[in-house]
Amino acid sequence: MVRLSQEWRHKVKTACSPYVAYGKERLLTNAEQLVLLRETVAHGAHWRFEALGHSMRQAIRDGDMVTVAHENGDPKPGDIWACRHPRNGRLVVHRIVARTDHGWLMRGDQCLTDDGEIPPDALLGRVIRIERRPVQRLRRKLAARLARLWRAAWHRES
């Protein structure tokens, strides 16, 4: 269990906005996730969350579970990292593209432009695991099965 410092508890409390609850789970805002990710990874624990958006599609799909861990080494081009976006301060998970004089350039796989220069203190952790939603696996299996059935039916008719 991660214990938040008094300062971080205040930040989480003030960052809270109305939320949607399904059963017992609570969806966190981007600002809340950023605060908790930073605190969790700083204590050496892993942070696991559901990815939203399509900027990293095919590597990370909307709804995939992403695990971020603290990393001591230098990021390498091609690695996927979580960071605080330099322009809007939001949490993003994008790929390292290149090293610059004062940080790194990052870009989503589906984005045409990079995120701007990311300073070292804005990097939060490296993505160590991506888990596909079970629904997506079921859809792929169903699509493959339907394709096989269609091909078999088509070959019988011709």
C-alpha positions in Angstrom: 0.0 0.0 0.0 1.3 3.4 -0.9 0.9 6.2 1.7 0.5 9.6 0.3 2.3 12.5 2.0 0.1 15.3 3.4 1.0 17.6 0.5 0.0 14.9 -2.1 -3.3 14.1 -0.2 -4.2 17.8 -0.5 -3.3 17.8 -4.2 -5.5 14.8 -4.9 -8.3 16.2 -2.8 -8.2 19.6 -4.6 -7.8 17.9 -8.1 -10.9 15.8 -7.6 -13.9 16.6 -9.8 -17.3 14.9 -10.1 -16.7 11.4 -11.0 -18.5 8.5 -12.5 -18.8 5.3 -10.4 -19.7 1.9 -11.7 -20.2 -0.4 -8.8 -17.3 0.1 -6.5 -14.7 1.4 -8.9 -14.0 5.0 -9.4 -12.7 6.6 -12.6 -10.0 9.1 -11.8 -9.5 12.3 -13.8 -6.3 12.8 -15.7 -5.0 15.2 -13.0 -5.7 12.6 -10.3 -3.9 9.9 -12.2 -0.9 12.1 -12.7 -0.6 12.8 -9.0 -1.1 9.2 -8.0 1.3 7.9 -10.7 4.0 10.3 -9.7 3.7 9.4 -6.0 3.4 5.7 -6.6 6.4 5.4 -9.0 8.5 7.6 -6.7 8.0 5.0 -3.9 9.2 2.2 -6.3 5.8 0.7 -6.8 4.2 -0.1 -10.2 1.1 1.9 -11.4 -1.5 0.1 -13.4 -4.3 1.9 -15.2 -6.7 1.7 -18.2 -5.4 3.6 -21.2 -7.9 5.9 -23.0 -7.4 7.2 -26.5 -5.9 6.1 -29.8 -2.6 8.1 -30.0 -0.5 4.9 -29.4 -2.6 2.5 -31.4 -1.4 -0.5 -32.3 1.0 -0.7 -29.4 -1.6 0.5 -26.8 -5.2 0.3 -27.6 -8.1 2.2 -26.0 -9.0 0.2 -22.9 -5.8 -1.7 -22.6 -4.3 -2.1 -19.1 -0.9 -0.4 -18.9 1.7 -0.9 -16.1 4.2 1.8 -15.5 7.3 1.3 -13.3 10.1 3.5 -12.0 13.2 3.3 -14.2 16.7 4.5 -13.1 18.4 4.3 -16.5 18.2 6.7 -19.4 15.2 6.3 -21.7 16.1 4.9 -25.1 14.4 5.8 -28.4 11.6 3.3 -29.0 10.7 2.9 -25.3 7.2 3.9 -24.2 7.1 6.2 -21.2 4.5 8.0 -19.1 5.1 11.7 -18.8 3.6 15.0 -17.9 2.9 16.8 -21.2 5.0 20.0 -21.5 2.2 22.1 -23.0 -0.9 21.2 -21.1 0.4 19.3 -18.1 -1.7 16.2 -18.7 -0.6 12.6 -18.3 0.4 11.0 -21.6 1.9 7.7 -22.5 4.0 8.0 -25.7 7.1 6.6 -27.3 10.6 8.2 -26.9 11.7 9.4 -30.4 15.0 11.1 -29.8 17.3 12.6 -27.1 17.7 16.4 -27.1 20.0 18.8 -25.3 17.6 19.3 -22.5 15.4 16.2 -22.5 13.6 13.9 -24.9 11.2 14.1 -27.8 8.2 11.9 -27.5 5.3 11.2 -29.9 2.3 9.0 -30.0 2.5 6.3 -32.7 -0.6 7.8 -34.5 0.4 11.4 -34.0 1.9 13.5 -36.8 3.8 15.9 -34.5 5.9 15.3 -31.4 4.9 16.4 -27.9 7.6 19.0 -27.7 10.7 18.7 -25.5 10.1 16.7 -22.4 12.4 17.7 -19.5 13.8 14.9 -17.3 11.6 15.8 -14.3 8.5 15.3 -16.4 9.2 11.7 -17.2 7.3 9.5 -14.7 8.1 5.9 -15.6 8.6 3.3 -18.3 5.7 1.1 -19.5 6.7 -2.4 -18.6 3.4 -4.3 -19.5 0.5 -3.8 -21.8 -2.5 -6.1 -21.3 -5.2 -6.3 -23.9 -8.8 -6.2 -22.7 -10.4 -9.6 -22.7 -13.2 -8.2 -24.9 -10.7 -7.4 -27.6 -9.3 -11.0 -27.4 -12.9 -12.4 -27.7 -13.6 -10.1 -30.6 -10.5 -11.2 -32.4 -11.3 -14.9 -31.8 -14.9 -14.4 -33.0 -13.8 -12.5 -36.1 -11.3 -15.2 -36.9 -13.9 -17.9 -36.4 -16.4 -16.1 -38.6 -13.8 -15.6 -41.3 -13.0 -19.3 -41.3 -16.7 -20.2 -41.5 -17.2 -17.7 -44.3 -14.2 -19.1 -46.3 -15.4 -22.6 -45.8 -19.0 -21.8 -46.9 -17.6 -19.8 -49.9 -15.4 -22.7 -51.0 -18.3 -25.2 -50.8 -20.4 -23.0 -53.1 -17.8 -22.5 -55.7 
